[in-house]
Amino acid sequence: MIDSKTVVTQVQELQVIIHDLLAEGLVVNDAFQVAAIIEKLPPLWKDFKNYLKHKRKEMTVEDLMVRLRIEEDNKAAEKRSRGNSAISGVNIVEEDPTKSKKRKKTSGPKSNPPKKKFNGSCFNCGKRGHKATECKGPKKDKKKDQANLAESK
């Protein structure tokens, strides 16, 4: 069997051959016919072929034909729906025509806004203009046993 012709048509051609064999006096078992038809399904029918192989209940050639027609109709409907909605799986991005595509240039260093000067004095060195966390001087030793005291001048 091939993918370019309908499966039902190809199965009907096989049934004509089997009928000719019966006319010659050869008896072909119904279960053998069903198994042969299932085994000869085209490559695109692989999933359906595996489904039919795992069916526990034996089926007649007529039952198989009904199932094949239904599956073929389902595949044709799926193909038509995929053809009608060719862009259904595509995300379309539209740009706002009012927004300019050019990037605005920023003045100054990249993404670093200018810092405001700290007006207080450093708790580490006592100089004005920076905080203790920004102090470049040596760190002041804290006395471990001394509590925080406020001194007044």
Backbone torsions as a table, in degrees:
resi	resn	phi	psi	omega
1	MET	NA	151.6	-178.9
2	ILE	-127.6	160.9	-177.8
3	ASP	-77.6	-22.1	-173.7
4	SER	-74.7	-24.3	177.9
5	LYS	-104.6	155.9	178.9
6	THR	-67.4	145.1	-177.9
7	VAL	-66.4	-39.5	-178.5
8	VAL	-61.9	-41.4	178.6
9	THR	-61.9	-43.7	-179.0
10	GLN	-67.0	-36.9	177.7
11	VAL	-66.9	-38.3	177.3
12	GLN	-63.4	-37.0	175.8
13	GLU	-64.4	-39.3	176.1
14	LEU	-64.0	-38.2	179.5
15	GLN	-65.6	-33.9	176.6
16	VAL	-64.5	-42.2	178.7
17	ILE	-63.3	-44.4	179.5
18	ILE	-63.7	-38.4	177.6
19	HIS	-62.6	-39.9	177.9
20	ASP	-63.7	-38.6	177.7
21	LEU	-64.5	-40.2	178.4
22	LEU	-64.4	-37.2	179.1
23	ALA	-65.3	-29.2	178.8
24	GLU	-81.4	-6.3	177.1
25	GLY	102.5	0.7	177.5
26	LEU	-83.8	130.1	179.4
27	VAL	-97.0	123.4	178.4
28	VAL	-113.3	119.7	-178.4
29	ASN	-60.4	143.2	-179.7
30	ASP	-62.4	-42.5	-179.7
31	ALA	-64.2	-36.1	177.6
32	PHE	-66.6	-40.1	178.2
33	GLN	-61.1	-46.9	-179.2
34	VAL	-61.3	-46.7	-178.9
35	ALA	-62.9	-39.4	-179.7
36	ALA	-66.6	-41.0	179.8
37	ILE	-65.7	-44.3	179.7
38	ILE	-61.9	-43.6	-178.0
39	GLU	-65.6	-28.9	-177.6
40	LYS	-90.9	6.5	178.9
41	LEU	-61.1	147.1	-176.5
42	PRO	-66.2	165.1	-176.1
43	PRO	-58.4	-34.1	-179.3
44	LEU	-69.2	-13.9	-179.5
45	TRP	-97.9	19.3	-174.8
46	LYS	-55.0	-46.7	-177.9
47	ASP	-64.7	-43.5	-179.9
48	PHE	-67.6	-35.6	177.7
49	LYS	-61.6	-45.5	178.4
50	ASN	-64.7	-37.6	177.4
51	TYR	-60.7	-45.9	-178.8
52	LEU	-67.1	-35.6	179.8
53	LYS	-65.3	-31.4	-177.1
54	HIS	-90.1	2.0	176.3
55	LYS	-67.9	131.9	-178.4
56	ARG	-80.3	-35.3	-177.2
57	LYS	-80.3	131.1	176.7
58	GLU	-70.9	144.5	179.6
59	MET	-124.8	158.1	178.5
60	THR	-86.7	170.9	178.3
61	VAL	-63.1	-36.4	179.1
62	GLU	-64.7	-43.3	177.0
63	ASP	-60.7	-43.3	179.1
64	LEU	-62.1	-41.3	179.5
65	MET	-61.6	-41.8	179.1
66	VAL	-61.9	-46.7	179.8
67	ARG	-62.6	-40.8	179.7
68	LEU	-65.1	-40.8	177.8
69	ARG	-62.2	-44.3	-179.9
70	ILE	-62.3	-46.3	-179.0
71	GLU	-65.3	-38.6	179.3
72	GLU	-65.6	-40.9	176.5
73	ASP	-63.6	-40.7	178.3
74	ASN	-63.6	-42.2	179.1
75	LYS	-65.6	-39.1	178.9
76	ALA	-66.6	-41.6	178.7
77	ALA	-64.8	-39.6	178.7
78	GLU	-65.5	-39.0	178.9
79	LYS	-65.9	-40.6	178.4
80	ARG	-65.2	-42.2	-178.7
81	SER	-67.5	-34.3	175.8
82	ARG	-68.8	-35.8	179.5
83	GLY	-69.7	-36.7	-179.2
84	ASN	-72.5	-33.3	-178.7
85	SER	-112.0	66.3	-176.1
86	ALA	-65.2	-29.2	-178.0
87	ILE	-105.6	16.7	-177.7
88	SER	-67.3	-29.8	-179.5
89	GLY	-92.2	7.9	-176.1
90	VAL	-107.5	135.2	174.8
91	ASN	-89.3	124.3	179.8
92	ILE	-100.5	129.5	-179.9
93	VAL	-113.3	120.8	177.5
94	GLU	-108.1	140.2	180.0
95	GLU	-97.9	149.0	177.5
96	ASP	-75.4	117.9	-176.9
97	PRO	-67.3	-17.2	-179.1
98	THR	-79.4	-20.6	-179.5
99	LYS	-86.4	137.7	179.9
100	SER	-79.8	143.4	179.2
101	LYS	-82.6	-16.7	-179.2
102	LYS	-76.8	142.1	178.1
103	ARG	-83.9	142.2	177.4
104	LYS	-81.6	136.6	178.5
105	LYS	-83.4	135.2	178.1
106	THR	-100.1	145.0	178.7
107	SER	-88.3	149.3	179.0
108	GLY	88.3	-171.9	-178.4
109	PRO	-66.5	154.9	-177.3
110	LYS	-64.6	124.3	172.7
111	SER	52.2	12.9	175.3
112	ASN	-114.8	100.5	179.2
113	PRO	-66.9	150.4	-179.0
114	PRO	-61.8	138.1	-178.4
115	LYS	-81.3	147.2	174.2
116	LYS	-84.0	141.6	179.1
117	LYS	-71.1	141.3	175.9
118	PHE	-84.3	125.7	-176.0
119	ASN	-87.0	-17.0	-178.1
120	GLY	-79.7	-175.3	179.1
121	SER	-107.2	153.5	-178.5
122	CYS	-71.7	135.3	178.0
123	PHE	-76.5	-15.3	-178.1
124	ASN	-87.0	-56.2	-176.3
125	CYS	-105.5	-15.2	177.9
126	GLY	88.7	-4.4	-179.0
127	LYS	-79.3	154.2	180.0
128	ARG	-88.1	153.6	172.8
129	GLY	106.1	-10.4	176.7
130	HIS	-149.8	163.9	179.8
131	LYS	-95.3	168.3	179.7
132	ALA	-64.0	-32.7	179.7
133	THR	-69.4	-21.4	-179.6
134	GLU	-102.5	3.5	-174.6
135	CYS	-69.3	134.9	-179.9
136	LYS	-98.0	-4.2	179.3
137	GLY	-79.2	170.6	178.7
138	PRO	-65.9	145.9	-176.4
139	LYS	-69.9	139.6	179.7
140	LYS	-74.6	135.6	178.1
141	ASP	-75.8	131.3	176.6
142	LYS	-96.2	138.1	175.9
143	LYS	-82.8	127.1	-172.9
144	LYS	-69.5	-36.1	-175.4
145	ASP	-87.7	-3.5	-175.6
146	GLN	-94.5	134.6	176.6
147	ALA	-80.9	163.8	177.2
148	ASN	-68.2	121.1	-179.1
149	LEU	-119.0	144.0	175.3
150	ALA	-101.3	126.4	179.1
151	GLU	-101.6	143.1	177.4
152	SER	-119.4	144.2	-178.5
153	LYS	-112.5	NA	NA
